[in-house]
Amino acid sequence: MSDYMETVDAVYSEAADAPQMALCCTLVPPWKLPGLSVPKGMLERNYGCGSTVNPRDLADAERVLYVGVGAGMEALQLSYFLRRQGAVIGLDRLQDMLDTAGSLLREASAENDWFDPSFVELRRGDARELPLSSESVDVAAQNCLFNIFERGDLRDALSEMHRVLRPAGKLVLSDPVSSVPIPQRLADDPRLRAQCLSGALQLDEYLQAIVDAGFGTVEVRARRPYRVLDARRHDLRQDILLESIEVAAIKDPIPDDGPCIFTGRSAIYIGDDECFDDGKGHVLMRDMPMGVCDKTASALGSLGRDDIVLTPPTWHYSGDGCC
Ligand SMILES: C[S@@+](CC[C@H](N)C(=O)[O-])C[C@H]1O[C@@H](n2cnc3c(N)ncnc32)[C@H](O)[C@@H]1O
């Protein structure tokens, strides 16, 4: 085991036992749902950033794997939509954390009459070597774990997610990213890394790591301020902004001309015809915004037409268009 993982284990063993404010991104879950009560002890141990829970990912999902389950808040939120025995597998490396999650999920069943703890199967295991067979889950999620990993471990963890997903299955991630490269001195500090403060990649590197694992489509769904590594406390020349991002990736083949990365760009045709057809599968109806990946946006831009308007990334891709 590499040294930093010993520190990660120590940090999260402590965080399983007693809530650690410094690890919390927010005490309020990103959204509330009618009829969902999240036990206080779970909220206090919300050690993620952003959210990986989206009903639109779950419409056809039989089995969801959640890696780095922590105290179980997102496993509970996923269960809200799935409501079946064993529909969510909540995996964690630490038995202490699994014990905490188990007891908080039992508390949740007392607070929510629709919920049964059997909806979440808690399983011990490591993200870098998942104890699941290939192509056995429809959705695989993780929140705020992969940023902790050093490059080799991140590569292994993403490749394991790719392996266990069925074809066309979805990987859903939330992690901090950094506006500039994090100085090696901080990246090598195991405690800062474990606290999700110094392992962050820059956004383009993070997206490339997902593509390198074999995902052909990647969507950036949210991008928000997360933390500042401030110059004073960290002996830096200037502050470094960390942002939390939410990303989904689909296990489909990478097209010959490169992956489709959606960052919230749209193309709007404003010409005289009813539509514009680029001959590559994109038909833009007049005046109707269409979400396009960065590759398509740049191909349309290179046509030099003044009747196609291309909007910049919103970093909040959700299918796009006008509704
Ligand atoms: C930052 S916390 C996030 C917890 C949870 N996702 C949340 O949003 O509250 C990271 C979690 O991953 C677990 N973990 C750390 N290393 C792991 C590994 N290699 N494989 C699986 N889980 C791991 C920790 O025990 C901890 O529960």
The ligand as a Gaussian input file, in Angstrom:
#p B3LYP/6-31G(d) Opt

LIG

0 1
 C      -14.109000      12.052000       0.688000
 S      -14.942000      10.660000       1.324000
 C      -16.431000      10.752000       0.371000
 C      -17.564000       9.974000       0.974000
 C      -18.894000      10.087000       0.240000
 N      -18.744000       9.822000      -1.153000
 C      -19.533000      11.441000       0.463000
 O      -19.810000      12.119000      -0.548000
 O      -19.783000      11.803000       1.604000
 C      -14.056000       9.290000       0.643000
 C      -14.596000       7.917000       1.018000
 O      -13.914000       6.930000       0.236000
 C      -13.421000       5.899000       1.085000
 N      -12.179000       5.395000       0.440000
 C      -10.911000       5.880000       0.555000
 N      -10.071000       5.189000      -0.240000
 C      -10.811000       4.267000      -0.879000
 C      -10.521000       3.265000      -1.826000
 N       -9.274000       3.098000      -2.297000
 N      -11.521000       2.480000      -2.266000
 C      -12.792000       2.633000      -1.795000
 N      -13.125000       3.567000      -0.898000
 C      -12.165000       4.379000      -0.440000
 C      -13.202000       6.561000       2.423000
 O      -13.205000       5.609000       3.467000
 C      -14.385000       7.538000       2.461000
 O      -15.535000       6.920000       2.960000

